[in-house]
Amino acid sequence: MKKTLLPAVCAILLGAMCSCSSDNDDAHEATISFSAQLPAAISSRAFSDGLSATVLDYAVYEDGVLISTGNAKINNDRIAQVNIKLMVSQTYDVIFWAHSEDAPYDWKPEDQTVTISYDGASLIDDSRDAFYAKSTVVVTGDATENVTLLRPFAQINIGTSDITDASVAGKTVSTSMTVNDVYTTVNLGTGDVSGSTTATFAQTVRPNDGLTSSDEDYQTFPIGKLDDYEYLAMAYVLVGKDKQTSDITLNFWDNATQINKLSVPAAPLQRNYRTNIFGALLTSTSGNVTVNIVE
């Protein structure tokens, strides 16, 4: 009997111990539900609506060490829902990186960086729009965290008031642009940038070529009334955490024939802000150019 009962008792005790251990482990785990929100659109018909960013990558760090990664879809309301199981009484950093499916960026979660290539870059490329955020969480139990993602870029918008000028009418207007003192790498954990460079954007036809203001795809320039300025070009450039100035050179073309060239020295650029350069750009000199910067 002793030989028969002892293993049975041991099995009961061992099962209880295993059950307690499993329950104890579960009690120390919590689910943090992140609601990652992109900025609201500035207009229903303008670049910056954020709708090109459809993929959210995320990475979880404990004491600076990567412990897990994942991804989620961003819905049409510019929100992604992410549920992550984390240990209670621990502190974690979670980095979010939202981008389009074909964005030309290299995300390296192990060192928290994104590297940007301007090789072959064109203007009017909204697939280059992207957003990031870092959230630090002290886990005390199941919780919901709201996170707002922002652009690490400055957006540059070029608009002209003389698209119907007699000397321009009927031409296929395109723009090329260079921007100096921008960067190629950003650390999403610290916001620091590195790799100073000059970004060159190839000759690109204006976005509204062949369209009228009543067309669905017509892009509205963010300054003035609907028909005040015609959108010529838009670009995203990586800048540092602080407001800076960069020299910008604009070349305007009719196919292979240059229409005008403008230099915009010390243009203000700021992360998550729009630099608007506008005036009679196709027929005027640099002295007739207006530059402003808005969020």
NUGURO-746424 format. One record per residue: residue in one letter; x, y negated, z of N, C-alpha, C in turn. Coordinates in steps of 0.2 Angstrom, whole numbers, padded with zeros to 4 digits, always signed. Example, Ala and Ser with C-alpha at 12.3 -4.5 7.8 and 13.67 -1.06 7.14 Angstrom:
<sites>
a+0066+0028+0039+0062+0022+0039+0066+0016+0039;s+0064+0011+0035+0068+0005+0036+0064+0000+0039;
</sites>
This chain:
<sites>
m+0004+0006+0000+0000+0000+0000+0004-0006+0000;k+0010-0006+0004+0014-0012+0004+0017-0013-0002;k+0019-0008-0006+0022-0009-0012+0017-0011-0017;t+0011-0010-0016+0005-0012-0021+0003-0019-0019;l+0003-0021-0013+0000-0028-0011+0005-0033-0012;l+0012-0032-0010+0017-0037-0010+0017-0040-0017;p+0018-0036-0023+0018-0040-0029+0012-0044-0031;a+0006-0041-0028+0000-0045-0030+0000-0052-0026;v+0002-0051-0019+0003-0058-0015+0007-0063-0019;c+0013-0060-0021+0018-0064-0024+0016-0067-0030;a+0012-0063-0034+0009-0066-0040+0004-0072-0039;i+0000-0071-0033-0005-0076-0031-0001-0082-0029;l+0004-0081-0025+0008-0087-0023+0011-0091-0028;l+0014-0087-0033+0018-0090-0038+0013-0093-0043;g+0007-0091-0044+0002-0094-0048+0000-0101-0045;a-0001-0101-0039-0003-0107-0035+0003-0112-0036;m+0009-0110-0035+0015-0114-0036+0015-0117-0043;c+0014-0113-0048+0014-0115-0055+0009-0120-0056;s+0003-0119-0053-0003-0123-0054-0002-0130-0051;c+0001-0130-0045+0002-0136-0042+0008-0140-0045;s+0013-0137-0048+0018-0140-0052+0015-0143-0058;s+0011-0140-0062+0008-0142-0068+0003-0148-0066;d-0001-0148-0061-0005-0153-0059-0001-0159-0057;n+0005-0158-0053+0009-0164-0051+0012-0167-0057;d+0014-0163-0062+0017-0166-0068+0012-0171-0072;d+0006-0168-0072+0001-0172-0076-0001-0179-0072;a-0001-0178-0065-0002-0184-0061+0003-0190-0062;h+0009-0188-0064+0014-0193-0065+0014-0196-0072;e+0010-0194-0077+0010-0196-0083+0003-0200-0085;a+0004-0206-0088-0001-0210-0090-0001-0212-0097;t-0007-0214-0099-0008-0216-0106-0008-0224-0107;i-0004-0227-0111-0004-0234-0112-0007-0235-0119;s-0012-0238-0119-0015-0240-0126-0014-0247-0128;f-0010-0247-0133-0007-0253-0136-0012-0255-0142;s-0014-0262-0142-0018-0265-0147-0013-0270-0150;a-0010-0268-0156-0005-0272-0159-0009-0277-0165;q-0009-0283-0164-0012-0288-0168-0008-0292-0172;l-0009-0292-0179-0006-0297-0183-0009-0304-0182;p-0006-0309-0184-0009-0316-0184-0015-0316-0189;a-0020-0320-0187-0025-0322-0191-0023-0325-0198;a-0027-0324-0203-0026-0327-0209-0027-0335-0209;i-0022-0338-0212-0023-0346-0213-0028-0348-0218;s-0030-0343-0222-0035-0344-0228-0037-0338-0231;s-0043-0338-0233-0045-0332-0237-0042-0330-0243;r-0038-0336-0246-0035-0335-0253-0028-0339-0252;a-0024-0336-0249-0017-0338-0248-0012-0333-0246;f-0006-0334-0247-0001-0330-0244-0001-0331-0237;s+0002-0326-0233+0002-0327-0226-0005-0323-0223;d-0009-0320-0227-0015-0317-0224-0013-0311-0220;g-0007-0308-0221-0004-0302-0217-0007-0296-0220;l-0011-0296-0225-0014-0289-0227-0010-0285-0230;s-0004-0287-0232+0001-0283-0236+0004-0278-0231;a+0004-0280-0224+0007-0276-0219+0002-0271-0217;t+0003-0264-0219-0002-0259-0218+0001-0254-0213;v+0008-0254-0212+0011-0248-0208+0014-0251-0202;l+0013-0248-0196+0016-0250-0190+0021-0245-0187;d+0027-0246-0187+0032-0242-0184+0033-0244-0177;y+0034-0239-0172+0036-0241-0165+0041-0236-0163;a+0044-0239-0158+0050-0235-0154+0050-0237-0147;v+0051-0232-0143+0050-0232-0135+0057-0231-0133;y+0059-0236-0128+0066-0235-0125+0065-0235-0117;e+0069-0232-0114+0070-0232-0107+0077-0233-0105;d+0078-0239-0102+0085-0241-0100+0089-0242-0106;g+0086-0244-0112+0089-0246-0118+0091-0240-0122;v+0089-0234-0120+0090-0227-0124+0083-0226-0127;l+0084-0224-0134+0078-0222-0138+0075-0215-0136;i+0069-0215-0134+0066-0209-0132+0061-0206-0136;s+0057-0210-0140+0052-0208-0145+0051-0213-0150;t+0048-0211-0156+0046-0215-0161+0039-0213-0164;g+0036-0217-0168+0030-0215-0171+0028-0221-0176;n+0022-0220-0179+0019-0225-0183+0011-0224-0183;a+0008-0230-0185+0001-0230-0185-0001-0234-0191;k-0007-0234-0193-0010-0238-0199-0013-0244-0196;i-0012-0250-0200-0015-0256-0198-0021-0257-0202;n-0027-0258-0198-0033-0259-0202-0034-0266-0205;n-0040-0266-0208-0041-0273-0212-0043-0279-0207;d-0043-0277-0201-0044-0283-0196-0037-0285-0193;r-0032-0282-0196-0025-0283-0194-0023-0281-0187;i-0026-0275-0186-0025-0272-0179-0023-0265-0180;a-0018-0263-0176-0016-0255-0175-0017-0253-0168;q-0020-0247-0167-0021-0244-0161-0015-0239-0160;v-0012-0239-0154-0006-0234-0153-0007-0232-0145;n-0008-0226-0144-0008-0223-0138-0002-0219-0136;i+0002-0221-0131+0008-0218-0129+0008-0215-0122;k+0010-0209-0121+0010-0206-0114+0017-0207-0111;l+0017-0210-0105+0023-0212-0102+0023-0210-0095;m+0028-0210-0091+0029-0208-0084+0027-0214-0080;v+0023-0212-0075+0021-0217-0070+0028-0219-0066;s+0028-0225-0064+0033-0228-0060+0040-0230-0064;q+0039-0229-0070+0045-0230-0075+0044-0237-0079;t+0049-0240-0081+0048-0246-0085+0051-0244-0092;y+0047-0246-0097+0049-0245-0104+0049-0251-0108;d+0053-0251-0114+0052-0256-0119+0049-0253-0125;v+0044-0256-0128+0042-0253-0134+0042-0259-0140;i+0045-0257-0145+0046-0262-0151+0042-0260-0156;f+0038-0265-0159+0034-0263-0165+0036-0267-0171;w+0036-0264-0177+0038-0267-0183+0033-0265-0188;a+0029-0270-0191+0024-0270-0196+0026-0272-0202;h+0025-0268-0208+0027-0270-0214+0023-0266-0220;s+0024-0268-0226+0021-0265-0231+0024-0258-0233;e+0021-0254-0236+0023-0247-0238+0030-0247-0242;d+0030-0253-0246+0036-0253-0251+0040-0259-0249;a+0040-0261-0243+0045-0267-0241+0052-0265-0241;p+0056-0269-0244+0063-0268-0245+0068-0269-0238;y+0066-0265-0233+0069-0266-0227+0071-0260-0224;d+0077-0260-0220+0079-0253-0217+0079-0254-0210;w+0074-0250-0207+0072-0250-0200+0076-0245-0196;k+0080-0247-0191+0085-0242-0188+0083-0242-0180;p+0078-0238-0178+0076-0238-0171+0081-0237-0166;e+0086-0233-0168+0091-0231-0163+0095-0237-0161;d+0096-0242-0165+0099-0248-0163+0095-0254-0163;q+0088-0253-0164+0083-0258-0164+0084-0264-0169;t+0087-0262-0175+0088-0267-0180+0084-0266-0187;v+0083-0271-0190+0080-0271-0197+0085-0275-0201;t+0087-0272-0207+0092-0275-0212+0088-0276-0218;i+0089-0282-0221+0085-0285-0226+0090-0286-0232;s+0088-0284-0238+0092-0285-0244+0088-0290-0249;y+0092-0295-0251+0090-0300-0256+0092-0298-0263;d+0095-0292-0264+0097-0290-0270+0091-0289-0275;g+0091-0293-0280+0085-0292-0285+0079-0295-0283;a+0079-0299-0278+0073-0302-0275+0070-0307-0280;s+0063-0306-0280+0059-0311-0284+0055-0315-0279;l+0052-0321-0282+0048-0325-0278+0041-0322-0279;i+0036-0324-0275+0029-0322-0275+0029-0314-0273;d+0033-0312-0269+0033-0305-0267+0030-0304-0260;d+0024-0303-0259+0021-0303-0252+0022-0296-0249;s+0025-0291-0253+0027-0285-0249+0033-0286-0245;r+0036-0292-0245+0041-0294-0240+0039-0297-0234;d+0032-0298-0233+0029-0300-0227+0030-0295-0222;a+0032-0296-0216+0033-0291-0210+0032-0295-0203;f+0031-0291-0198+0030-0294-0192+0033-0289-0186;y+0035-0292-0180+0037-0288-0175+0035-0290-0168;a+0036-0286-0163+0035-0288-0156+0039-0283-0152;k+0040-0286-0146+0043-0281-0141+0039-0282-0134;s+0037-0276-0132+0033-0276-0126+0036-0272-0120;t+0037-0275-0114+0040-0271-0108+0034-0269-0104;v+0034-0263-0102+0028-0260-0098+0031-0257-0092;v+0028-0259-0086+0029-0255-0080+0023-0251-0079;v+0024-0244-0079+0018-0240-0079+0016-0238-0072;t+0010-0240-0071+0007-0238-0064+0001-0234-0065;g-0001-0233-0071-0007-0228-0072-0009-0230-0079;d-0015-0227-0082-0018-0228-0088-0019-0236-0089;a-0018-0239-0094-0018-0246-0095-0019-0248-0103;t-0021-0254-0104-0022-0256-0111-0017-0262-0111;e-0014-0263-0117-0009-0268-0118-0011-0272-0124;n-0012-0278-0125-0013-0282-0131-0006-0285-0133;v-0004-0284-0139+0002-0286-0142+0001-0290-0148;t+0004-0296-0148+0004-0300-0154+0010-0300-0158;l+0010-0298-0164+0016-0298-0168+0017-0304-0172;l+0023-0306-0173+0025-0312-0177+0030-0311-0182;r+0031-0315-0187+0036-0315-0192+0043-0316-0189;p+0048-0312-0191+0055-0315-0190+0057-0319-0195;f+0053-0321-0200+0055-0325-0206+0052-0332-0206;a+0055-0336-0210+0052-0343-0212+0049-0341-0219;q+0043-0344-0220+0040-0344-0226+0041-0350-0230;i+0044-0350-0236+0045-0356-0240+0040-0356-0246;n+0036-0362-0246+0031-0363-0251+0033-0369-0255;i+0032-0368-0262+0034-0373-0267+0027-0375-0271;g+0025-0381-0271+0019-0383-0274+0021-0390-0278;t+0017-0391-0284+0018-0396-0288+0012-0400-0290;s+0012-0406-0291+0006-0410-0293+0005-0412-0300;d+0011-0410-0304+0011-0412-0311+0010-0406-0316;i+0007-0401-0314+0006-0395-0318+0003-0396-0325;t-0002-0402-0325-0005-0404-0331-0002-0409-0334;d+0004-0412-0332+0007-0417-0336+0008-0415-0343;a+0008-0420-0347+0009-0419-0354+0015-0415-0356;s+0021-0417-0353+0027-0413-0354+0027-0406-0352;v+0022-0404-0348+0022-0398-0345+0017-0393-0347;a+0011-0396-0349+0005-0393-0351+0007-0388-0357;g+0004-0382-0356+0005-0376-0361+0011-0372-0360;k+0016-0374-0355+0022-0370-0354+0020-0365-0349;t+0024-0359-0349+0024-0354-0345+0029-0356-0339;v+0027-0359-0334+0031-0361-0329+0033-0356-0324;s+0040-0355-0323+0043-0351-0318+0048-0354-0314;t+0050-0351-0308+0054-0354-0303+0059-0349-0301;s+0066-0352-0300+0071-0348-0297+0073-0352-0291;m+0076-0349-0286+0078-0352-0280+0084-0349-0276;t+0088-0353-0273+0093-0351-0268+0092-0354-0262;v+0093-0351-0256+0093-0354-0250+0099-0351-0246;n+0103-0356-0243+0109-0354-0240+0108-0354-0232;d+0113-0351-0229+0112-0350-0222+0106-0346-0219;v+0105-0341-0222+0100-0336-0220+0103-0330-0218;y+0100-0324-0216+0103-0319-0213+0100-0312-0216;t+0104-0307-0214+0102-0300-0217+0100-0295-0212;t+0101-0296-0205+0100-0291-0200+0097-0295-0194;v+0091-0292-0191+0088-0295-0185+0088-0289-0180;n+0090-0290-0174+0089-0286-0168+0082-0287-0166;l+0077-0282-0166+0070-0283-0164+0070-0283-0156;g+0075-0281-0153+0075-0281-0146+0077-0287-0143;t+0081-0291-0146+0084-0297-0143+0082-0303-0148;g+0080-0302-0154+0078-0307-0159+0084-0310-0162;d+0091-0308-0160+0097-0311-0163+0097-0308-0170;v+0101-0313-0174+0102-0311-0181+0109-0311-0183;s+0111-0308-0188+0118-0308-0190+0118-0307-0198;g+0124-0307-0201+0125-0307-0208+0123-0313-0212;s+0126-0319-0210+0124-0325-0214+0126-0324-0221;t+0121-0326-0225+0121-0326-0233+0117-0331-0236;t+0118-0331-0243+0114-0336-0247+0109-0331-0251;a+0102-0332-0250+0097-0328-0253+0096-0331-0260;t+0096-0327-0265+0095-0329-0272+0088-0325-0274;f+0084-0329-0277+0077-0326-0279+0077-0328-0287;a+0076-0322-0290+0076-0322-0297+0070-0326-0300;q+0071-0329-0306+0065-0332-0310+0059-0329-0310;t+0054-0332-0307+0047-0328-0306+0042-0333-0309;v+0037-0331-0313+0031-0335-0315+0027-0337-0310;r+0024-0343-0310+0020-0345-0305+0014-0340-0304;p+0011-0340-0297+0006-0335-0296+0000-0336-0299;n-0002-0342-0301-0009-0343-0304-0008-0344-0312;d-0003-0342-0315-0003-0342-0322-0008-0339-0325;g-0012-0342-0329-0018-0339-0333-0024-0339-0329;l-0024-0341-0322-0030-0341-0318-0033-0348-0317;t-0039-0349-0315-0042-0355-0313-0044-0354-0305;s-0045-0360-0302-0047-0360-0295-0053-0356-0293;s-0057-0354-0298-0063-0350-0297-0061-0343-0297;d-0055-0341-0299-0054-0334-0299-0052-0331-0292;e-0053-0325-0291-0053-0322-0285-0045-0321-0283;d-0041-0320-0287-0034-0320-0286-0030-0326-0285;y-0033-0332-0286-0030-0338-0286-0027-0340-0279;q-0021-0342-0279-0018-0344-0273-0018-0351-0271;t-0021-0353-0266-0022-0360-0264-0015-0362-0260;f-0013-0368-0262-0007-0371-0259-0009-0373-0252;p-0005-0372-0247-0007-0374-0240-0007-0381-0238;i-0006-0386-0243-0006-0393-0242-0011-0396-0247;g-0015-0401-0244-0019-0405-0248-0026-0401-0250;k-0030-0404-0254-0036-0401-0257-0034-0396-0262;l-0039-0392-0264-0039-0386-0268-0034-0388-0275;d-0036-0393-0278-0032-0395-0284-0027-0400-0284;d-0025-0401-0278-0019-0407-0277-0013-0404-0279;y-0011-0398-0277-0004-0395-0279-0005-0388-0281;e-0002-0386-0287-0001-0380-0290+0004-0376-0286;y+0002-0370-0284+0007-0365-0281+0013-0363-0286;l+0019-0365-0285+0024-0362-0290+0028-0356-0287;a+0029-0356-0281+0034-0351-0278+0032-0350-0271;m+0034-0344-0268+0034-0342-0261+0039-0337-0260;a+0042-0338-0254+0048-0333-0252+0048-0333-0244;y+0050-0327-0242+0052-0326-0235+0059-0325-0234;v+0062-0329-0229+0069-0328-0228+0070-0327-0220;l+0075-0323-0218+0076-0321-0211+0080-0327-0208;v+0078-0330-0203+0081-0335-0199+0082-0333-0192;g+0086-0337-0188+0087-0336-0181+0081-0338-0177;k+0083-0337-0170+0077-0339-0165+0076-0346-0165;d+0081-0350-0166+0080-0358-0166+0079-0361-0173;k+0075-0366-0173+0074-0370-0179+0081-0372-0182;q+0081-0372-0189+0088-0373-0192+0086-0377-0198;t+0092-0379-0202+0091-0382-0208+0095-0378-0213;s+0093-0378-0219+0096-0375-0225+0095-0379-0231;d+0101-0378-0235+0100-0382-0242+0097-0377-0247;i+0092-0380-0250+0088-0376-0255+0089-0379-0262;t+0090-0374-0267+0090-0377-0274+0085-0373-0278;l+0081-0377-0282+0075-0375-0286+0077-0376-0293;n+0076-0371-0297+0076-0372-0304+0069-0370-0307;f+0067-0374-0312+0060-0373-0315+0061-0372-0322;w+0058-0367-0325+0059-0365-0332+0052-0364-0336;d+0053-0365-0342+0048-0362-0347+0051-0357-0351;n+0050-0351-0349+0054-0345-0352+0061-0346-0350;a+0065-0346-0356+0072-0347-0355+0075-0354-0355;t+0070-0359-0356+0072-0366-0356+0071-0369-0349;q+0076-0373-0347+0075-0376-0340+0071-0382-0341;i+0066-0383-0336+0062-0389-0336+0065-0394-0331;n+0067-0392-0326+0070-0397-0320+0074-0393-0315;k+0078-0397-0312+0082-0394-0306+0082-0399-0300;l+0080-0396-0294+0080-0400-0289+0084-0397-0283;s+0087-0402-0279+0091-0400-0273+0087-0402-0267;v+0086-0398-0262+0082-0400-0256+0087-0399-0250;p+0091-0404-0249+0096-0403-0243+0093-0403-0236;a+0096-0399-0232+0094-0398-0225+0086-0397-0224;a+0083-0393-0228+0076-0391-0227+0075-0388-0220;p+0070-0390-0216+0069-0386-0210+0066-0379-0211;l+0069-0375-0207+0066-0368-0207+0066-0365-0200;q+0060-0362-0199+0059-0359-0192+0055-0353-0192;r+0057-0348-0188+0054-0342-0188+0046-0342-0186;n+0043-0339-0191+0035-0338-0190+0032-0345-0192;y+0036-0349-0195+0033-0356-0198+0033-0356-0205;r+0029-0361-0208+0029-0362-0215+0033-0368-0217;t+0038-0368-0221+0041-0374-0224+0038-0375-0231;n+0034-0381-0232+0031-0383-0238+0035-0388-0241;i+0037-0387-0248+0040-0392-0252+0036-0394-0258;f+0034-0400-0258+0029-0402-0263+0030-0409-0266;g+0027-0410-0272+0027-0417-0275+0027-0415-0282;a+0029-0420-0286+0029-0419-0294+0035-0416-0296;l+0036-0410-0294+0042-0406-0294+0045-0405-0301;l+0040-0404-0306+0042-0402-0313+0045-0408-0317;t+0043-0414-0315+0045-0420-0319+0049-0426-0315;s+0050-0424-0308+0053-0429-0304+0060-0427-0301;t+0063-0432-0298+0070-0431-0295+0068-0429-0288;s+0074-0427-0284+0073-0425-0277+0071-0430-0273;g+0071-0437-0275+0069-0442-0271+0061-0442-0270;n+0058-0438-0274+0050-0438-0274+0048-0432-0271;v+0052-0428-0267+0050-0422-0264+0048-0423-0257;t+0042-0420-0255+0040-0420-0248+0041-0413-0245;v+0044-0413-0239+0045-0407-0235+0042-0407-0228;n+0038-0403-0226+0035-0402-0220+0036-0395-0217;i+0035-0394-0211+0035-0388-0208+0029-0387-0203;v+0025-0382-0204+0019-0381-0200+0019-0373-0198;e+0016-0372-0192+0015-0365-0190+0010-0361-0194;
</sites>
